[in-house]
Amino acid sequence: MRYLSDILKGVPFTELQGSADVEISAVVFDSRKVVPGCLFVAVQGTVVDGHDYIEQAVKQGAVAIICEELPAHVTGEIDFLMVANSAKILGRVAANFYDNPSDKLKLVGVTGTNGKTTVATLLYQLFRELGYKCGLLSTVENQINGKIIPSTHTTPDPVALNSLLNDMVEQGCDYAFMEVSSHAVAQHRIEGLNFAGGIFTNLTHDHLDYHKTFDNYRDAKKAFFDGLPKSAFALTNVDDRNGNVMLQNTKAHKKSYALKNMADYKAKILENQFGGLLLMIDGEEVWFRMVGSFNAYNLLAVYTAGMLLEQDKSKVLTALSKLSGAEGRFDYVVGPDRIIGIVDYAHTPDAVQNVLSTIHDIRKGNEKVITVIGCGGDRDKTKRPIMAKVACEWSDKVILTSDNPRTEDPIAIIKDMEEGVDAAFKRSTVSIVNRREAIKTACMLAQPGDIILLAGKGHEKYQEINGVKNHFDDKEELLNQFKVM
């Protein structure tokens, strides 16, 4: 319970009707979650406008309202605060309500198209290995000192985010590591947070259904770095052409990492095989359990962040060499007849190419690569033919199938993908709508030593069809097929 006057500290507003001397039980922006004594923030969302629910919120017991426009008909002794942008203000009042938890630990954000989950998860695992209490906010799951809290979004809404950070503070966490999505930046979900550092992994084609243009997508990522304070570090991958763009206007301490270009921190791949990676990293040869050049970047980013957070070099490298990364990221198993199955979350053209090029680099002879791939419904349609094209170019056989169709017709999604299949690859490509049957077919086609890639779903344990989430686990399906082969 906090007073409205405390919650409004540092919050710019144009008008206050009523008194700020009122106790607030909760901060809410969803009218369905209104409780007596709460502050309701009316946010104009992409689908629903919270201003339409002010009257309902008051009837349910809200005692104060933050809004951009005063409602025409509301009765009772209610405090109204007028602001220019309620979505932006929501993060600040949520942070104030929870007494600004991000000030009480070191919060590091990771943004980019690919690698966010792996980098954030590795940082969390690393710092726990180093003896710290830590929190993790990721696409796969949220964690507080080993306790798993289910994750629904890459970056939670501002109220849930500050609540989780507050829980981390109360449980003695020294650090928190979180994925920062472009949606989160554009929708002001991270407003009011105090970051100790920001990490940029890479930028490729994704989320254009939301951002409309690549420039808008890039600028959303860049806005995260623009908002970092002078006390923070801004770490960027300068092998990516957008790496230096992220640093153009930041006030933070600028640092870089790379495998190819000149950078503050460098690594070189010495060996790359299914058993792991041998890297020359910052002058030291170290064997890591993770596979692929994309993971070399991830490991280097994590190592560099460890150095910028003033950890011991040898302890960081030793701890990192033991870690295996996030679930569903190049997660491989060996089946009968030495057939290798790989489950990976790759759901962008670049991510698919990264995984397949890694397989190409590692395979030793004439093993065939069989790729099972789909695209999500109600998401960026422009990447569908590109993903299919990439899969065909880097695979011997491709099975186009469903991912999470959501409310779209899965056959229509596959037809979009088929547009990217060139004539030369028609004979080696087949479409099977049912994902379970597609995986079964891939296993039936595989010969001894072949490699099967299941791309797109990774860690997910469900398949969403017409708004219903049905249990579905790529790795589970793969293992079931291996048992009957």
Steps between C-alpha positions, in 0.01 A plus 500: 500500500645835390370855473420643156739789572787247531401326178497830311860597584678598179184444293420788261130585486291784361218507753401348836137496607465405865761426764811289472461416871328168441624148566544273197467123531621408151585640156279353226461565127270207419144577616441129564765513775365807681486459879363738768739787574706463183641751253367429150717614210299538178733396218423524130605157377527360149163326534323641808489854640504503880315833500187309401517314833552787745140498616512123553827534696342759731198276561736218595678713761780697331571816704732676254523515122787592269377585150561711192137612469246559776188283472167671446304322772671384819359568845651461846807632679763390250845650443577563134850555365530625144817399308626526142580129459350257752688199355829674572385611845388147594860377527599790725207465740547120511868551589407754770226277642755221552757750634719486188642148530734544201697750710574230757670244278703502180261456207644403161283499187566298185348600166535387138321269260677174585692392809311700765377195689833320487702803613261590783481136615877453487553819702254375761668158515848655505436736789333228702810285439706794626303495825251784449126500553337585167178543308418419137228640276488313169284358224540145634441570869555744784714388793589632843792316660405175329126528555318485167217742426313440170563755226225631271689777317862565405476818711209520751272801534631781729296397804594131478860596421542720806319246717747231389797730555364584845477127579864465393604784731307351792675167442841665509592500131813690403436482124211464258535414132216559258410484134388835362277453197435767238131486593592573862695811402236628259223440756699665785504182711853576625423864584616588851759222526861569591734283291859428597571384145360420159614238247429492125530161326397555134219632282327310220156469341224457763185658647424713194133415552519731802774752413406518127853595385848376581602854597223516760609161635864611520407830663298321769813303593709815485260684734597256775864612474401865462336477842790341689652719774862617512575249775406203277694314233379462140646185344451436129592241238692698237504208256134593445462803275252653747730453796648848495160653424387391846774711658447824307305690768556302816639667812622165629859372500552353149660158452509255207554132426562312174637190332602674177538876540710710735336514841573547870445126559582234240455126453607251234350159423773234510275192488125458439338157538192335649690453825558874542715800410867572554543877510790735537319757713674812621836323460400173674423161342179362654276204415126566523211255490298715261508465121518734201635840402181670623573358846858627473346848481268424790782370718719798415219742589449328835872491575535870415203591720667309781814708454301825490328394822848465652515124543819290507606391151610145582192432715270627224662284231503193724134542589397573140673183377257293712177659375265373232275799427124529459258217433408450136804675360701253285375228734617174343454130568650193335252239383533152349753448220685817610216719371528842664190700586526873572223713652544876460283807555619653169199693371661771286682461166833592655457262795410213266808570289720521811388158621525335158838656420626373837379149411670534160829599667486213747387206287784282392394320182195416293241527777172640373333793679121472531331818622148522642387862506187710536402862561273644768153630418387858567862613474733653239396343168787647300757269656314178408631452143846613608517239778394227260757616244780495759397155623506363143838652418666351809322162522484181296131451576244744641160433653279810524251467784305683771661696783240685710224578246307698763190634321635457145435211264818285521466405134505869404816553709673211326396638160670829595814300578479305173535830312865501609578151368689534171434251219835330566384401851143389422589130485681507837219690677172365634215666693336316791257710704500280812825570687504161674471325162770729359742398776409134452566531126839663559601210723380246241703672228817514709781256422785406737701807595250751361407821682141611571432862590168594661491879470271763643353385831804415711409514869125536443284222645186585306355560157243778478210432261192725486579654837547164675842392626541124456792314656774456242873464562737463202765320702244266654362419155850438365592266787172309457582442134854393584358235736303328225766518227 
